[in-house]
Amino acid sequence: MAIAISAEKPSSVETGLSPLSSPPPVILTQDELKKIAAYKAVEFVESGMVLGLGTGSTAKHAVDRIGELLRQGKLTNIVGIPTSKKTHEQAVSLGIPLSDLDSYPVVDLAIDGADEVDPFMNLVKGRGGSLLREKMVEGACKKFVVIVDESKLVPHLGGSGLAMPVEVVPYCWKFTAKRLQDLFEDCGCVAKLRTTGAE
């Protein structure tokens, strides 16, 4: 089960003041919108859950919020399974207890962002470099909450025109890259190896 939470840019924040005395509208930044959506996603978290902790600029806000709720005692007995080294480090710094899929093969809830979302809730994930771990953790979860802002909404996958991430093993990667490029030769795609990421 996947739930998408998106934050769209509002034209203003309602103040409740009369039109003559109201201050100018407050415009939220993209990062503020991501934070609002991430905090909303964390409302699905309950004490005692095993949580998949996502990677990326939006998921970071969710992990921060989980750490804050643990410190406040509003959440207890949480076990986090991070989807990247970067998220692992963040969670450790926040005091979130961590484990892995060997110890917890069923994840109650995973919260993460997406690079693209089409109208049918198909996703592109992994442009940040955490392709394999994200898919493993989210494939083991009972419920998956996806946090996106309006910039991630596309009419079809690939609609953003950005690179499509594909996880490959180091063994014969040039052979794999050529096979991938040949598959999409008619579209003018070029396969490039990326050696940095969040894994």
Buried (B, 14 or more C-beta within 10 A) or exposed (E): EBBBBBBEEEEEEEEEEEEEEEEEEEEBEBEBBBBBBBBBBBEBBEEEBBBBBBBBBBBBBBBBBBBBBBEEEEBEEBBBBBBBBBBBEBBBEBEBEBEBBEEBEEBBBBBBBBBBBBEEEEBBBBBBBBBEBBBBBBEBBEBBBBBBBEEBBBEEBBEBEEBBBEBBEEEEEEEBBEEBEEEEEEEEBEBEEEEEBBB
